[in-house]
Amino acid sequence: MLAVKTLVRRTLPPLLVAALACIGAGNSSAYVLSTEKWTLNRTVVMHLSLGGTVALDDGFTSFNQSAADALNIWNQYLAHLKFSPRLASTMPQIDGDADNSVFFSSTIYGDTFGSSTVAVTLISSRSNVTTETDVIFNSRKTWNSYRGPLVQDLDFHRVALHEFGHVVGLDHPDEANQTVTAIMNSRVSNLDELQADDINGAHALYDQGPTYLSSIPAPNLVNLSTRALVGPGSNALIGGFIVQGSQPATIILRGIGNSLAAFGVSNALEDPVIELRNQNGTLLSESDDWIIGSNAETIASYRLDPTNSLESALLRSLTAGNYTVIVRGFGATDTGTGLVELYDLHTTNGRAGNISSRGQVRSGNDAMIAGFIIGGSQPKEVVVRAIGPSLAQSGVAGALADPTLTLVAASGTTIASNDNWQSDPNATRVSAVNLAPSQPVESAINRTLSPGSYTAIVRGVNNATGVGLVEVYDLGPPPP
């Protein structure tokens, strides 16, 4: 949807092959900054898709490793930005998808490389905030990775340092009439590491920024998420949660889409939009692209910035009550697999819990999947439910006729499975806490779980499909 939002794509000048001699030293503060920079405190995930195992002269066993090392070298000088290399990423390389791809190609998304061009960095931005960077290395050249003077093969590592400097936000000093020793000059030379000028440029961009923040550990449900197919209209993914306690709860809500493709999710929702509504249906907040939200830097400071710039995030302080968060596609007819997430930062005694998510339950990998994390150091009693046919009583069309529920630990071990809730060993407890589903074919699991991560998977019996509801209830005492 970038064209609709009139995002600008700018191709930085290419790095050119030139003589082996180094450019002479000059003014050590002559770095040149691009007009774009990343949201401060952002973690920039770089999808490295540079081939498999290969023996390189500097000991790396793949170009992915060499690229990751170059990114981590830049990390040393970025106080309020961090690169996160994802080696051997399966993320598709698509121009304008707001993901950051690094790969070899014989063309620049179909355009021809110049005869002396060895690599280019493409930068997309919005209001001078960087939204995407793709780094493409010319596969028609012969590459190695080494240190020292240039030899016949191109040194991938030093070219990667240069291109990732563009990703940081630096341009070519020599093309701005500066005479300076820098890896960021536009021509390959015997320089094989960052120079003072390059480092000073990084400091100028990212030395100052908001303080990094951490959520406060608490013995509550601290992360609640659901993944399901998102459709138009009433087929949106709808999450509900309850804020409990006399103090407001500070939460971050996220709508995740296209970045799911890196985890093998097919048909990921390209551009999710989220709405937050209170129990009366009043719209409280909405987010399309999180990077332009008023709380973007604070969200990044908690290290909860979405990977993809088109994904959505909200930071809110909410008083006790019932709330709904709705995930849709940016376009009226957009569909795809999306993820709704709730993070409770526990900055007060208030808590957000008892999440429920309603969405499309499909077969196979398109099941509805809910994840949650139990914080603190003590076990916690929960009830997890899968609701289907009773939704029809609330006017939901196409309700799942017979849901099944599987509870899985982070290790992948199945803790419990349930088809009809009365067959669960703890069905009496489910009834005692007034959480018995209204239909006998619906599912419920009651367990006391140790701190950690868990997944609840909802499917239809015999691979049936329909609209389902997954719920996670915290049975711990409510906060004061």
C-alpha positions as CSV (number, residue, x, y, z in Angstrom):
1,M,0.0,0.0,0.0
2,L,3.0,2.3,-0.2
3,A,2.0,4.0,-3.4
4,V,-1.4,4.9,-1.8
5,K,0.5,6.5,1.0
6,T,2.8,8.3,-1.4
7,L,6.0,7.0,0.2
8,V,9.1,8.1,-1.6
9,R,11.8,5.7,-2.8
10,R,15.3,7.1,-3.2
11,T,18.2,5.1,-4.6
12,L,21.5,6.2,-3.1
13,P,24.5,6.6,-5.4
14,P,26.0,3.2,-6.2
15,L,29.4,2.1,-4.8
16,L,31.8,2.0,-7.6
17,V,34.9,-0.1,-8.4
18,A,38.0,2.0,-8.6
19,A,41.8,2.0,-8.2
20,L,43.3,0.2,-5.2
21,A,44.9,3.3,-3.8
22,C,43.3,4.8,-0.6
23,I,41.8,8.3,-0.8
24,G,44.0,10.7,1.2
25,A,43.1,11.7,4.7
26,G,41.3,15.0,5.3
27,N,38.8,16.7,7.7
28,S,37.8,14.1,10.2
29,S,34.3,15.5,10.6
30,A,33.4,15.7,7.0
31,Y,30.8,12.9,7.1
32,V,27.7,13.5,5.0
33,L,24.2,12.6,6.5
34,S,21.3,11.5,4.4
35,T,18.0,13.2,4.8
36,E,16.5,10.1,6.4
37,K,17.1,8.3,9.7
38,W,15.5,5.5,11.6
39,T,13.0,6.0,14.5
40,L,15.3,6.4,17.6
41,N,15.8,3.2,19.7
42,R,14.5,1.1,16.9
43,T,15.7,-2.5,16.4
44,V,16.3,-2.8,12.7
45,V,15.9,-6.4,11.5
46,M,18.0,-7.1,8.5
47,H,17.0,-10.2,6.5
48,L,20.2,-11.7,5.2
49,S,19.5,-14.0,2.2
50,L,23.0,-14.4,0.8
51,G,23.3,-18.1,0.0
52,G,24.5,-21.1,1.7
53,T,27.8,-22.4,3.0
54,V,31.0,-21.2,1.3
55,A,34.6,-21.1,2.4
56,L,35.7,-17.4,2.6
57,D,39.3,-16.3,3.1
58,D,38.6,-14.6,6.5
59,G,37.2,-17.7,8.0
60,F,33.5,-17.0,7.6
61,T,31.6,-19.9,6.3
62,S,28.9,-17.9,4.5
63,F,28.3,-14.4,3.2
64,N,25.5,-14.2,5.7
65,Q,28.0,-14.5,8.5
66,S,30.2,-11.8,6.9
67,A,27.2,-9.5,6.6
68,A,26.2,-10.1,10.2
69,D,29.7,-9.2,11.3
70,A,29.6,-6.0,9.4
71,L,26.2,-5.1,11.0
72,N,27.6,-5.8,14.4
73,I,30.6,-3.6,13.8
74,W,28.2,-0.7,13.1
75,N,26.2,-1.7,16.3
76,Q,29.2,-0.7,18.4
77,Y,28.7,3.0,17.5
78,L,24.9,3.2,17.5
79,A,23.7,4.2,21.0
80,H,20.0,4.6,20.0
81,L,19.7,2.2,17.1
82,K,20.5,-1.5,16.8
83,F,20.8,-3.9,13.9
84,S,19.4,-7.4,14.4
85,P,20.8,-9.7,11.6
86,R,18.6,-12.6,10.7
87,L,20.8,-15.1,8.9
88,A,19.6,-17.2,6.1
89,S,16.3,-15.5,6.2
90,T,13.4,-16.9,4.1
91,M,11.8,-13.5,3.8
92,P,10.8,-12.9,0.1
93,Q,12.7,-10.1,-1.6
94,I,10.0,-7.6,-2.6
95,D,10.5,-4.0,-3.5
96,G,8.4,-1.8,-1.2
97,D,7.4,-4.4,1.3
98,A,8.8,-2.4,4.3
99,D,11.1,-5.3,5.2
100,N,14.9,-4.9,5.0
101,S,16.3,-7.5,2.6
102,V,20.0,-8.1,1.9
103,F,20.7,-10.4,-1.1
104,F,22.7,-11.1,-4.3
105,S,21.0,-10.4,-7.6
106,S,21.9,-9.7,-11.2
107,T,19.5,-6.8,-11.3
108,I,18.1,-4.1,-9.1
109,Y,14.5,-5.4,-8.9
110,G,14.6,-5.8,-12.7
111,D,16.7,-2.7,-13.4
112,T,20.2,-3.2,-14.8
113,F,23.3,-2.7,-12.6
114,G,25.9,-0.2,-14.1
115,S,29.0,-1.9,-15.5
116,S,31.1,-0.8,-12.5
117,T,28.4,-0.9,-9.8
118,V,29.0,-3.6,-7.3
119,A,26.1,-2.9,-4.8
120,V,23.3,-0.5,-4.1
121,T,21.2,0.4,-1.1
122,L,17.6,1.4,-1.7
123,I,16.0,3.5,1.0
124,S,12.3,4.3,1.4
125,S,11.2,7.0,3.8
126,R,8.2,8.8,5.1
127,S,8.5,12.3,6.5
128,N,12.3,11.7,6.6
129,V,11.8,8.6,8.7
130,T,13.4,5.6,7.2
131,T,10.8,2.8,6.5
132,E,12.8,0.3,4.5
133,T,16.3,-0.5,3.3
134,D,17.2,-3.1,0.7
135,V,20.8,-3.9,0.0
136,I,21.5,-5.6,-3.3
137,F,25.0,-7.0,-4.2
138,N,25.7,-7.5,-7.9
139,S,25.8,-11.3,-8.4
140,R,27.7,-10.8,-11.7
141,K,30.8,-9.8,-9.8
142,T,33.2,-12.3,-8.2
143,W,33.1,-12.1,-4.3
144,N,35.2,-13.2,-1.4
145,S,35.5,-11.9,2.2
146,Y,39.0,-10.9,3.4
147,R,41.1,-8.2,5.1
148,G,44.0,-6.2,3.7
149,P,44.7,-4.8,0.3
150,L,42.2,-5.5,-2.5
151,V,42.9,-8.4,-4.8
152,Q,41.2,-9.7,-7.8
153,D,38.0,-10.8,-6.0
154,L,35.9,-8.1,-4.4
155,D,35.9,-8.1,-0.6
156,F,32.3,-8.5,0.4
157,H,32.9,-7.5,4.0
158,R,34.2,-3.9,3.3
159,V,31.5,-3.4,0.7
160,A,28.9,-4.5,3.2
161,L,30.3,-2.0,5.8
162,H,29.8,0.7,3.2
163,E,26.3,-0.3,2.2
164,F,25.2,-0.7,5.8
165,G,26.6,2.8,6.4
166,H,23.9,3.9,3.9
167,V,21.4,1.9,6.0
168,V,22.5,3.8,9.1
169,G,21.9,7.1,7.2
170,L,25.3,8.2,5.8
171,D,26.1,9.3,2.3
172,H,29.3,9.7,0.2
173,P,31.7,12.3,1.5
174,D,33.7,12.4,-1.7
175,E,30.6,13.2,-3.8
176,A,29.9,16.1,-1.4
177,N,33.3,17.7,-2.3
178,Q,34.9,16.4,0.9
179,T,38.4,15.0,1.1
180,V,38.4,12.5,3.9
181,T,39.5,9.0,4.7
182,A,36.2,7.0,5.0
183,I,34.7,3.6,4.1
184,M,31.7,5.7,3.0
185,N,33.5,7.2,0.1
186,S,32.0,6.1,-3.2
187,R,34.8,4.0,-4.4
188,V,36.2,0.7,-3.1
189,S,39.7,1.1,-1.8
190,N,42.2,-0.7,0.4
191,L,40.3,0.5,3.5
192,D,38.7,-2.6,5.1
193,E,37.3,-1.1,8.3
194,L,35.3,1.9,9.6
195,Q,37.3,5.1,9.9
196,A,36.9,8.0,12.3
197,D,34.8,9.9,9.9
198,D,32.3,7.0,9.5
199,I,32.1,6.5,13.2
200,N,31.6,10.3,13.8
201,G,28.7,10.2,11.4
202,A,27.0,7.4,13.3
203,H,27.5,9.3,16.5
204,A,26.0,12.4,15.0
205,L,22.9,10.5,14.0
206,Y,22.3,8.2,17.0
207,D,24.2,9.4,20.1
208,Q,21.2,11.2,21.5
209,G,17.8,9.6,22.1
210,P,15.2,8.5,24.6
211,T,16.2,6.3,27.5
212,Y,15.7,2.6,26.9
213,L,12.9,1.3,29.1
214,S,12.0,-2.1,30.6
215,S,8.7,-3.5,31.7
216,I,8.4,-4.4,35.4
217,P,8.4,-8.2,36.1
218,A,5.1,-9.3,37.5
219,P,3.4,-12.7,38.3
220,N,0.7,-12.0,35.7
221,L,0.0,-12.7,32.1
222,V,2.5,-10.4,30.5
223,N,2.2,-11.1,26.8
224,L,-1.0,-12.2,25.1
225,S,-1.2,-12.8,21.3
226,T,-3.4,-14.5,18.7
227,R,-2.6,-15.4,15.1
228,A,-5.5,-16.0,12.6
229,L,-6.7,-15.2,9.2
230,V,-7.8,-11.5,8.9
231,G,-10.6,-10.8,6.4
232,P,-12.6,-7.7,5.5
233,G,-15.7,-6.5,7.4
234,S,-16.9,-8.8,10.1
235,N,-14.1,-11.2,9.4
236,A,-11.5,-8.9,11.1
237,L,-9.4,-10.3,13.9
238,I,-10.9,-9.1,17.1
239,G,-9.2,-9.2,20.5
240,G,-10.8,-8.4,23.8
241,F,-9.2,-7.9,27.2
242,I,-10.1,-6.7,30.7
243,V,-8.1,-4.2,32.7
244,Q,-8.3,-4.9,36.4
245,G,-7.3,-3.0,39.5
246,S,-7.8,0.5,40.9
247,Q,-4.8,1.8,39.0
248,P,-4.5,2.1,35.2
249,A,-2.6,-0.5,33.2
250,T,0.0,0.6,30.7
251,I,-0.1,-1.6,27.7
252,I,1.3,-1.8,24.2
253,L,-1.0,-3.3,21.5
254,R,0.4,-4.4,18.1
255,G,-1.0,-5.6,14.8
256,I,1.6,-7.7,13.0
257,G,1.4,-8.8,9.3
258,N,4.0,-8.9,6.6
259,S,6.9,-9.8,8.9
260,L,5.3,-13.2,9.6
261,A,6.5,-14.3,6.2
262,A,10.0,-14.6,7.6
263,F,8.6,-17.4,9.9
264,G,7.1,-19.4,7.0
265,V,3.6,-17.9,7.3
266,S,2.1,-17.9,3.9
267,N,-0.4,-15.1,2.8
268,A,0.7,-12.8,5.6
269,L,-1.4,-9.6,5.9
270,E,0.5,-7.0,4.1
271,D,-0.5,-3.8,5.9
272,P,-2.4,-4.3,9.2
273,V,-4.4,-1.5,10.9
274,I,-5.6,-1.7,14.5
275,E,-8.3,0.1,16.4
276,L,-8.7,0.2,20.2
277,R,-12.3,0.6,21.5
278,N,-13.9,0.7,25.0
279,Q,-16.8,-1.4,26.1
280,N,-19.2,1.1,24.6
281,G,-17.6,0.7,21.2
282,T,-16.1,4.2,21.3
283,L,-12.9,4.5,19.3
284,L,-10.0,5.4,21.7
285,S,-7.0,5.1,19.4
286,E,-6.0,3.7,16.1
287,S,-2.7,2.9,14.3
288,D,-1.8,2.2,10.8
289,D,2.0,2.5,10.4
290,W,3.5,2.5,13.9
291,I,6.6,4.6,12.9
292,I,4.5,7.8,12.5
293,G,2.6,7.4,15.7
294,S,3.2,9.9,18.5
295,N,4.6,7.2,20.8
296,A,6.8,5.5,18.2
297,E,10.1,6.2,20.1
298,T,8.6,5.1,23.4
299,I,7.4,1.8,21.9
300,A,10.9,1.3,20.4
301,S,12.4,2.2,23.8
302,Y,10.6,-0.8,25.3
303,R,12.1,-2.9,22.4
304,L,8.5,-3.6,21.3
305,D,8.8,-1.9,17.9
306,P,7.3,-4.0,15.1
307,T,9.8,-5.4,12.7
308,N,8.0,-4.0,9.6
309,S,7.3,-0.3,9.2
310,L,3.8,-0.9,7.9
311,E,2.7,-2.8,11.0
312,S,0.8,-1.1,13.8
313,A,1.4,-0.4,17.5
314,L,-0.3,1.7,20.2
315,L,0.8,2.7,23.7
316,R,-2.0,3.5,26.1
317,S,-2.7,3.8,29.9
318,L,-6.1,2.3,30.5
319,T,-8.4,2.4,33.5
320,A,-10.3,-0.7,34.7
321,G,-12.9,-2.0,32.2
322,N,-13.4,-4.0,29.0
323,Y,-11.6,-3.2,25.8
324,T,-11.5,-4.4,22.2
325,V,-8.7,-4.2,19.7
326,I,-9.5,-4.9,16.0
327,V,-7.0,-5.9,13.3
328,R,-7.9,-5.2,9.7
329,G,-6.1,-4.8,6.4
330,F,-5.4,-1.2,5.2
331,G,-7.4,-1.9,2.1
332,A,-11.1,-2.5,2.4
333,T,-10.8,-6.0,0.8
334,D,-7.3,-6.9,2.1
335,T,-7.0,-10.4,3.6
336,G,-4.1,-12.4,5.1
337,T,-2.8,-13.9,8.3
338,G,-2.3,-11.4,11.0
339,L,-1.3,-11.3,14.7
340,V,-2.8,-9.2,17.5
341,E,-0.6,-8.8,20.5
342,L,-1.0,-7.2,24.0
343,Y,2.0,-6.4,26.2
344,D,1.4,-5.4,29.8
345,L,4.3,-3.2,31.0
346,H,3.2,-3.4,34.6
347,T,4.2,0.1,35.5
348,T,1.4,0.1,38.1
349,N,-0.6,-2.4,40.1
350,G,-3.2,-2.5,37.4
351,R,-3.1,-5.4,35.0
352,A,-4.5,-6.4,31.6
353,G,-5.6,-10.0,31.3
354,N,-8.3,-12.4,30.3
355,I,-7.8,-11.9,26.6
356,S,-10.1,-13.3,24.0
357,S,-9.6,-13.2,20.3
358,R,-12.2,-13.9,17.6
359,G,-11.2,-14.8,14.1
360,Q,-11.3,-17.2,11.2
361,V,-10.2,-20.8,12.1
362,R,-8.9,-22.6,9.1
363,S,-7.3,-26.0,8.6
364,G,-3.6,-26.9,8.7
365,N,-1.2,-24.1,9.3
366,D,-4.1,-21.6,9.3
367,A,-5.4,-22.7,12.7
368,M,-6.1,-20.0,15.3
369,I,-3.0,-19.8,17.5
370,A,-2.9,-17.9,20.8
371,G,0.3,-17.3,22.7
372,F,0.7,-16.1,26.3
373,I,3.5,-15.7,28.8
374,I,3.3,-16.2,32.5
375,G,5.6,-13.8,34.3
376,G,7.1,-13.8,37.8
377,S,8.6,-16.9,39.6
378,Q,5.4,-18.6,40.9
379,P,3.0,-21.0,39.1
380,K,-0.3,-19.6,37.9
381,E,-3.7,-21.2,37.4
382,V,-5.3,-20.5,34.1
383,V,-8.3,-21.5,32.1
384,V,-8.0,-21.6,28.3
385,R,-11.2,-22.0,26.2
386,A,-12.1,-22.5,22.5
387,I,-15.6,-21.3,21.7
388,G,-17.5,-21.9,18.5
389,P,-21.2,-22.7,18.2
390,S,-22.3,-20.4,21.0
391,L,-21.1,-17.4,18.9
392,A,-24.1,-17.9,16.6
393,Q,-26.3,-16.9,19.6
394,S,-24.5,-13.5,19.5
395,G,-25.3,-13.1,15.8
396,V,-21.9,-14.3,14.5
397,A,-22.3,-15.9,11.0
398,G,-20.3,-19.0,10.1
399,A,-19.4,-20.0,13.7
400,L,-17.1,-23.0,14.1
401,A,-19.4,-25.9,14.8
402,D,-17.0,-28.0,17.0
403,P,-13.7,-26.5,18.1
404,T,-10.8,-28.5,19.6
405,L,-8.1,-27.0,21.8
406,T,-4.4,-28.0,22.4
407,L,-2.2,-26.4,25.0
408,V,1.5,-26.5,24.1
409,A,4.7,-25.5,26.1
410,A,7.5,-23.5,24.7
411,S,9.5,-26.7,24.2
412,G,6.8,-28.0,21.8
413,T,5.5,-30.5,24.4
414,T,1.7,-30.9,24.4
415,I,0.4,-30.2,28.0
416,A,-3.2,-31.0,27.3
417,S,-5.8,-31.4,24.6
418,N,-9.6,-31.1,24.8
419,D,-12.5,-31.5,22.4
420,N,-15.6,-31.3,24.6
421,W,-14.9,-29.3,27.8
422,Q,-16.6,-31.7,30.2
423,S,-14.0,-34.4,29.4
424,D,-11.2,-32.3,30.8
425,P,-9.9,-33.7,34.1
426,N,-10.5,-30.3,35.7
427,A,-14.0,-29.7,34.3
428,T,-15.4,-29.3,37.8
429,R,-13.0,-26.5,38.5
430,V,-13.9,-24.8,35.2
431,S,-17.5,-24.8,36.3
432,A,-16.7,-23.7,39.8
433,V,-15.0,-20.5,38.5
434,N,-18.0,-19.8,36.2
435,L,-16.1,-20.4,33.0
436,A,-18.0,-23.5,31.7
437,P,-18.7,-23.0,28.0
438,S,-22.4,-22.9,27.2
439,Q,-22.1,-25.6,24.6
440,P,-20.9,-29.1,25.4
441,V,-18.9,-29.4,22.2
442,E,-16.8,-26.3,23.1
443,S,-13.4,-26.8,24.7
444,A,-11.8,-25.8,28.0
445,I,-8.5,-26.6,29.7
446,N,-7.7,-25.8,33.4
447,R,-4.1,-26.1,34.4
448,T,-1.6,-24.6,36.9
449,L,1.4,-23.6,34.8
450,S,5.0,-22.6,35.7
451,P,6.3,-19.3,34.5
452,G,7.1,-19.4,30.8
453,S,5.7,-19.3,27.3
454,Y,2.7,-21.3,26.1
455,T,0.6,-21.7,23.0
456,A,-3.1,-22.6,22.6
457,I,-4.1,-23.9,19.2
458,V,-7.7,-23.9,18.0
459,R,-8.9,-26.2,15.2
460,G,-12.2,-27.6,14.0
461,V,-13.0,-31.3,14.3
462,N,-12.3,-33.1,11.0
463,N,-10.6,-29.9,9.7
464,A,-13.9,-28.0,9.7
465,T,-13.6,-24.2,9.4
466,G,-15.5,-21.2,10.8
467,V,-15.3,-18.3,13.2
468,G,-13.9,-19.2,16.5
469,L,-13.0,-17.6,19.8
470,V,-9.9,-18.4,22.0
471,E,-9.8,-17.1,25.5
472,V,-7.1,-17.1,28.3
473,Y,-8.3,-16.4,31.8
474,D,-5.9,-15.5,34.7
475,L,-7.4,-17.1,37.9
476,G,-5.1,-15.3,40.2
477,P,-6.5,-12.7,42.6
478,P,-7.3,-9.4,41.0
479,P,-5.0,-6.5,41.9
480,P,-6.1,-4.0,44.6
